[in-house]
Amino acid sequence: MRVIAGSLKGRRLAPVRGLIRPTGAKVREAIFNILGNVVAEARVLDLFAGTGALGIEALSRGAKDAVFVEDHPESLKVLRRNLESLDLGDRSRVLPVSVHTALKKLAVQCEKFNLAFLDPPYGGEKAVTALAALAAAAIISPGAWVVAEHSRRDTLPEAAGNLERRELRRYGDTQVDFYQAV
């Protein structure tokens, strides 16, 4: 897996062995083509970060900084290794806790983000639950974007709190919903 574009274009990302499903290059490229200039100078939140591919791609494309949330031990090791090998320590922070714990902590700290990625493991209601928790945390700035990647068998709502779905794309078994905070 490699960074697709930006200052880190072509740099390798270490994979996570096992059951973790990273966002494929074609899906990542499509997401960032749709987002366009939204990424430049954004404060990014990468929930269920895994290898960090989405947040790292955003940093490569000019995002100001990123917070990565991951609690799976093997993924956490790989995420930290990827950030270190790409020298992104000064523009990133890793929260090694559950998404729900991280959202509470970020809300208490009055953090605000312009772009958030939500890519939970497929199956169950994880995407729906995490989207609702993200909206409830009130850490997404007005006008900001939330990109939710999930199985196309799962259905996300048209809106969650102040987040309204603006676009939906399908790539094989993957569906990507784009929400904007109003």
Phi and psi in degrees as GROMACS dihedral restraints (atoms count N, CA, C in turn):
[ dihedral_restraints ]
;  ai    aj    ak    al  type     phi  dphi    fc
    3     4     5     6     1  -131.3    20    10
    4     5     6     7     1   158.1    20    10
    6     7     8     9     1   -71.4    20    10
    7     8     9    10     1   134.7    20    10
    9    10    11    12     1   -82.4    20    10
   10    11    12    13     1   -42.2    20    10
   12    13    14    15     1  -149.5    20    10
   13    14    15    16     1   171.5    20    10
   15    16    17    18     1    92.2    20    10
   16    17    18    19     1  -161.8    20    10
   18    19    20    21     1   -66.1    20    10
   19    20    21    22     1   -21.7    20    10
   21    22    23    24     1  -106.6    20    10
   22    23    24    25     1    14.8    20    10
   24    25    26    27     1   -50.0    20    10
   25    26    27    28     1   131.1    20    10
   27    28    29    30     1    87.1    20    10
   28    29    30    31     1   -13.2    20    10
   30    31    32    33     1   -70.1    20    10
   31    32    33    34     1   141.5    20    10
   33    34    35    36     1   -79.1    20    10
   34    35    36    37     1   144.9    20    10
   36    37    38    39     1  -113.3    20    10
   37    38    39    40     1   131.5    20    10
   39    40    41    42     1   -67.6    20    10
   40    41    42    43     1   140.5    20    10
   42    43    44    45     1   -88.7    20    10
   43    44    45    46     1   163.7    20    10
   45    46    47    48     1  -100.3    20    10
   46    47    48    49     1   127.2    20    10
   48    49    50    51     1   -77.3    20    10
   49    50    51    52     1   144.5    20    10
   51    52    53    54     1   109.3    20    10
   52    53    54    55     1  -138.1    20    10
   54    55    56    57     1   -86.1    20    10
   55    56    57    58     1    -2.5    20    10
   57    58    59    60     1   -73.9    20    10
   58    59    60    61     1   133.1    20    10
   60    61    62    63     1  -108.1    20    10
   61    62    63    64     1   102.2    20    10
   63    64    65    66     1   -75.2    20    10
   64    65    66    67     1   154.6    20    10
   66    67    68    69     1   -67.7    20    10
   67    68    69    70     1   123.8    20    10
   69    70    71    72     1   -65.3    20    10
   70    71    72    73     1   158.5    20    10
   72    73    74    75     1   -60.2    20    10
   73    74    75    76     1   -41.1    20    10
   75    76    77    78     1   -65.4    20    10
   76    77    78    79     1   -40.7    20    10
   78    79    80    81     1   -68.5    20    10
   79    80    81    82     1   -43.9    20    10
   81    82    83    84     1   -59.2    20    10
   82    83    84    85     1   -45.7    20    10
   84    85    86    87     1   -61.0    20    10
   85    86    87    88     1   -43.2    20    10
   87    88    89    90     1   -62.8    20    10
   88    89    90    91     1   -43.9    20    10
   90    91    92    93     1   -57.9    20    10
   91    92    93    94     1   -48.7    20    10
   93    94    95    96     1   -72.8    20    10
   94    95    96    97     1   -27.4    20    10
   96    97    98    99     1   -66.8    20    10
   97    98    99   100     1   -38.8    20    10
   99   100   101   102     1   -68.8    20    10
  100   101   102   103     1   -42.3    20    10
  102   103   104   105     1   -67.4    20    10
  103   104   105   106     1   -34.3    20    10
  105   106   107   108     1    54.4    20    10
  106   107   108   109     1  -126.6    20    10
  108   109   110   111     1   -73.0    20    10
  109   110   111   112     1    -6.3    20    10
  111   112   113   114     1   -57.2    20    10
  112   113   114   115     1   -30.4    20    10
  114   115   116   117     1   -72.4    20    10
  115   116   117   118     1   -35.2    20    10
  117   118   119   120     1   -57.7    20    10
  118   119   120   121     1   124.8    20    10
  120   121   122   123     1    64.4    20    10
  121   122   123   124     1    13.9    20    10
  123   124   125   126     1   -74.5    20    10
  124   125   126   127     1   150.4    20    10
  126   127   128   129     1   -93.5    20    10
  127   128   129   130     1   120.7    20    10
  129   130   131   132     1  -109.2    20    10
  130   131   132   133     1   140.7    20    10
  132   133   134   135     1  -120.4    20    10
  133   134   135   136     1   121.1    20    10
  135   136   137   138     1  -113.6    20    10
  136   137   138   139     1   100.2    20    10
  138   139   140   141     1   -90.2    20    10
  139   140   141   142     1   141.7    20    10
  141   142   143   144     1    55.7    20    10
  142   143   144   145     1    52.7    20    10
  144   145   146   147     1   -63.2    20    10
  145   146   147   148     1   -29.6    20    10
  147   148   149   150     1    59.3    20    10
  148   149   150   151     1  -121.5    20    10
  150   151   152   153     1   -75.0    20    10
  151   152   153   154     1   -13.9    20    10
  153   154   155   156     1    90.2    20    10
  154   155   156   157     1     8.9    20    10
  156   157   158   159     1   -53.8    20    10
  157   158   159   160     1   -43.9    20    10
  159   160   161   162     1   -69.9    20    10
  160   161   162   163     1   -48.1    20    10
  162   163   164   165     1   -64.8    20    10
  163   164   165   166     1   -39.0    20    10
  165   166   167   168     1   -66.2    20    10
  166   167   168   169     1   -40.8    20    10
  168   169   170   171     1   -60.3    20    10
  169   170   171   172     1   -41.1    20    10
  171   172   173   174     1   -63.3    20    10
  172   173   174   175     1   -43.7    20    10
  174   175   176   177     1   -62.2    20    10
  175   176   177   178     1   -40.9    20    10
  177   178   179   180     1   -62.0    20    10
  178   179   180   181     1   -31.6    20    10
  180   181   182   183     1   -92.6    20    10
  181   182   183   184     1    11.7    20    10
  183   184   185   186     1   107.9    20    10
  184   185   186   187     1     7.3    20    10
  186   187   188   189     1   -62.1    20    10
  187   188   189   190     1   146.8    20    10
  189   190   191   192     1   -66.9    20    10
  190   191   192   193     1   -51.5    20    10
  192   193   194   195     1  -158.9    20    10
  193   194   195   196     1   172.3    20    10
  195   196   197   198     1  -147.8    20    10
  196   197   198   199     1   144.0    20    10
  198   199   200   201     1  -111.9    20    10
  199   200   201   202     1   125.3    20    10
  201   202   203   204     1  -107.0    20    10
  202   203   204   205     1   128.8    20    10
  204   205   206   207     1  -115.1    20    10
  205   206   207   208     1   119.7    20    10
  207   208   209   210     1  -155.4    20    10
  208   209   210   211     1   133.0    20    10
  210   211   212   213     1  -121.3    20    10
  211   212   213   214     1     0.3    20    10
  213   214   215   216     1   -77.6    20    10
  214   215   216   217     1   120.0    20    10
  216   217   218   219     1   -53.7    20    10
  217   218   219   220     1   -47.6    20    10
  219   220   221   222     1   -67.2    20    10
  220   221   222   223     1   -42.1    20    10
  222   223   224   225     1   -61.5    20    10
  223   224   225   226     1   -39.9    20    10
  225   226   227   228     1   -60.7    20    10
  226   227   228   229     1   -43.3    20    10
  228   229   230   231     1   -60.7    20    10
  229   230   231   232     1   -45.8    20    10
  231   232   233   234     1   -67.4    20    10
  232   233   234   235     1   -42.3    20    10
  234   235   236   237     1   -57.3    20    10
  235   236   237   238     1   -50.0    20    10
  237   238   239   240     1   -62.4    20    10
  238   239   240   241     1   -39.4    20    10
  240   241   242   243     1   -63.1    20    10
  241   242   243   244     1   -43.0    20    10
  243   244   245   246     1   -63.3    20    10
  244   245   246   247     1   -45.0    20    10
  246   247   248   249     1   -63.5    20    10
  247   248   249   250     1   -40.9    20    10
  249   250   251   252     1   -67.3    20    10
  250   251   252   253     1   -45.5    20    10
  252   253   254   255     1   -66.1    20    10
  253   254   255   256     1   -25.5    20    10
  255   256   257   258     1   -96.2    20    10
  256   257   258   259     1     4.7    20    10
  258   259   260   261     1    56.8    20    10
  259   260   261   262     1    46.9    20    10
  261   262   263   264     1  -106.1    20    10
  262   263   264   265     1    13.1    20    10
  264   265   266   267     1   -57.8    20    10
  265   266   267   268     1   -35.2    20    10
  267   268   269   270     1   -79.3    20    10
  268   269   270   271     1   -11.9    20    10
  270   271   272   273     1  -116.8    20    10
  271   272   273   274     1    11.4    20    10
  273   274   275   276     1  -141.6    20    10
  274   275   276   277     1   158.0    20    10
  276   277   278   279     1  -142.0    20    10
  277   278   279   280     1   137.1    20    10
  279   280   281   282     1  -110.1    20    10
  280   281   282   283     1   129.0    20    10
  282   283   284   285     1  -108.2    20    10
  283   284   285   286     1   107.2    20    10
  285   286   287   288     1   -86.9    20    10
  286   287   288   289     1    55.2    20    10
  288   289   290   291     1  -135.7    20    10
  289   290   291   292     1   173.5    20    10
  291   292   293   294     1   -64.9    20    10
  292   293   294   295     1   158.5    20    10
  294   295   296   297     1   -59.0    20    10
  295   296   297   298     1   -43.3    20    10
  297   298   299   300     1   -65.1    20    10
  298   299   300   301     1   -39.9    20    10
  300   301   302   303     1   -64.9    20    10
  301   302   303   304     1   -43.0    20    10
  303   304   305   306     1   -62.6    20    10
  304   305   306   307     1   -42.8    20    10
  306   307   308   309     1   -62.7    20    10
  307   308   309   310     1   -40.9    20    10
  309   310   311   312     1   -62.9    20    10
  310   311   312   313     1   -44.9    20    10
  312   313   314   315     1   -63.2    20    10
  313   314   315   316     1   -45.1    20    10
  315   316   317   318     1   -65.9    20    10
  316   317   318   319     1   -35.4    20    10
  318   319   320   321     1   -66.3    20    10
  319   320   321   322     1   -43.6    20    10
  321   322   323   324     1   -61.7    20    10
  322   323   324   325     1   -36.2    20    10
  324   325   326   327     1   -80.6    20    10
  325   326   327   328     1     1.0    20    10
  327   328   329   330     1    57.6    20    10
  328   329   330   331     1    35.4    20    10
  330   331   332   333     1   -70.8    20    10
  331   332   333   334     1   150.7    20    10
  333   334   335   336     1  -135.2    20    10
  334   335   336   337     1   140.1    20    10
  336   337   338   339     1  -126.9    20    10
  337   338   339   340     1   147.6    20    10
  339   340   341   342     1   -96.5    20    10
  340   341   342   343     1   -16.7    20    10
  342   343   344   345     1  -151.6    20    10
  343   344   345   346     1   130.9    20    10
  345   346   347   348     1  -132.3    20    10
  346   347   348   349     1   139.8    20    10
  348   349   350   351     1  -111.8    20    10
  349   350   351   352     1   134.9    20    10
  351   352   353   354     1  -128.5    20    10
  352   353   354   355     1   108.8    20    10
  354   355   356   357     1  -138.0    20    10
  355   356   357   358     1    69.5    20    10
  357   358   359   360     1   -73.8    20    10
  358   359   360   361     1   165.9    20    10
  360   361   362   363     1   -56.5    20    10
  361   362   363   364     1   143.1    20    10
  363   364   365   366     1   -67.4    20    10
  364   365   366   367     1   151.6    20    10
  366   367   368   369     1    99.6    20    10
  367   368   369   370     1   155.9    20    10
  369   370   371   372     1    69.4    20    10
  370   371   372   373     1  -157.2    20    10
  372   373   374   375     1  -111.5    20    10
  373   374   375   376     1    22.5    20    10
  375   376   377   378     1   -57.9    20    10
  376   377   378   379     1   -42.9    20    10
  378   379   380   381     1   -65.9    20    10
  379   380   381   382     1   -43.9    20    10
  381   382   383   384     1   -64.0    20    10
  382   383   384   385     1   -46.8    20    10
  384   385   386   387     1   -62.9    20    10
  385   386   387   388     1   -44.8    20    10
  387   388   389   390     1   -67.8    20    10
  388   389   390   391     1   -37.7    20    10
  390   391   392   393     1   -63.0    20    10
  391   392   393   394     1   -44.2    20    10
  393   394   395   396     1   -63.0    20    10
  394   395   396   397     1   -41.9    20    10
  396   397   398   399     1   -65.6    20    10
  397   398   399   400     1   -39.8    20    10
  399   400   401   402     1   -62.7    20    10
  400   401   402   403     1   -45.0    20    10
  402   403   404   405     1   -63.2    20    10
  403   404   405   406     1   -41.9    20    10
  405   406   407   408     1   -66.9    20    10
  406   407   408   409     1   -28.6    20    10
  408   409   410   411     1   -69.2    20    10
  409   410   411   412     1   -19.2    20    10
  411   412   413   414     1    55.5    20    10
  412   413   414   415     1    44.2    20    10
  414   415   416   417     1  -112.1    20    10
  415   416   417   418     1     4.8    20    10
  417   418   419   420     1   -99.0    20    10
  418   419   420   421     1   122.0    20    10
  420   421   422   423     1   -66.7    20    10
  421   422   423   424     1   150.5    20    10
  423   424   425   426     1   -56.7    20    10
  424   425   426   427     1   135.5    20    10
  426   427   428   429     1    86.7    20    10
  427   428   429   430     1   -10.0    20    10
  429   430   431   432     1   -73.4    20    10
  430   431   432   433     1   164.5    20    10
  432   433   434   435     1  -114.3    20    10
  433   434   435   436     1   144.4    20    10
  435   436   437   438     1  -124.2    20    10
  436   437   438   439     1   126.5    20    10
  438   439   440   441     1  -110.1    20    10
  439   440   441   442     1   115.4    20    10
  441   442   443   444     1  -110.1    20    10
  442   443   444   445     1   117.3    20    10
  444   445   446   447     1  -103.9    20    10
  445   446   447   448     1   133.4    20    10
  447   448   449   450     1  -159.2    20    10
  448   449   450   451     1   174.6    20    10
  450   451   452   453     1   -68.1    20    10
  451   452   453   454     1   141.8    20    10
  453   454   455   456     1   -68.5    20    10
  454   455   456   457     1   -12.6    20    10
  456   457   458   459     1   -74.9    20    10
  457   458   459   460     1   -19.1    20    10
  459   460   461   462     1   -92.1    20    10
  460   461   462   463     1   146.1    20    10
  462   463   464   465     1  -115.6    20    10
  463   464   465   466     1   122.9    20    10
  465   466   467   468     1   -95.0    20    10
  466   467   468   469     1   153.3    20    10
  468   469   470   471     1   -72.2    20    10
  469   470   471   472     1   160.3    20    10
  471   472   473   474     1   -63.6    20    10
  472   473   474   475     1   -31.5    20    10
  474   475   476   477     1  -147.6    20    10
  475   476   477   478     1   151.9    20    10
  477   478   479   480     1  -142.7    20    10
  478   479   480   481     1   113.0    20    10
  480   481   482   483     1    57.1    20    10
  481   482   483   484     1  -125.0    20    10
  483   484   485   486     1   -91.8    20    10
  484   485   486   487     1    10.6    20    10
  486   487   488   489     1   -97.9    20    10
  487   488   489   490     1   123.9    20    10
  489   490   491   492     1  -117.0    20    10
  490   491   492   493     1   132.0    20    10
  492   493   494   495     1   -69.5    20    10
  493   494   495   496     1   129.0    20    10
  495   496   497   498     1  -107.0    20    10
  496   497   498   499     1   -27.3    20    10
  498   499   500   501     1  -156.5    20    10
  499   500   501   502     1   154.1    20    10
  501   502   503   504     1  -141.1    20    10
  502   503   504   505     1   132.3    20    10
  504   505   506   507     1  -131.4    20    10
  505   506   507   508     1   147.4    20    10
  507   508   509   510     1  -121.4    20    10
  508   509   510   511     1   137.1    20    10
  510   511   512   513     1  -136.4    20    10
  511   512   513   514     1    94.4    20    10
  513   514   515   516     1    62.1    20    10
  514   515   516   517     1  -126.0    20    10
  516   517   518   519     1   -82.2    20    10
  517   518   519   520     1    -5.7    20    10
  519   520   521   522     1   -94.8    20    10
  520   521   522   523     1   136.1    20    10
  522   523   524   525     1  -121.3    20    10
  523   524   525   526     1   139.6    20    10
  525   526   527   528     1  -123.4    20    10
  526   527   528   529     1   120.5    20    10
  528   529   530   531     1  -104.9    20    10
  529   530   531   532     1   134.0    20    10
  531   532   533   534     1  -109.1    20    10
  532   533   534   535     1   117.2    20    10
  534   535   536   537     1  -109.6    20    10
  535   536   537   538     1   148.9    20    10
  537   538   539   540     1  -124.8    20    10
  538   539   540   541     1   139.1    20    10
  540   541   542   543     1   -79.5    20    10
  541   542   543   544     1   131.2    20    10
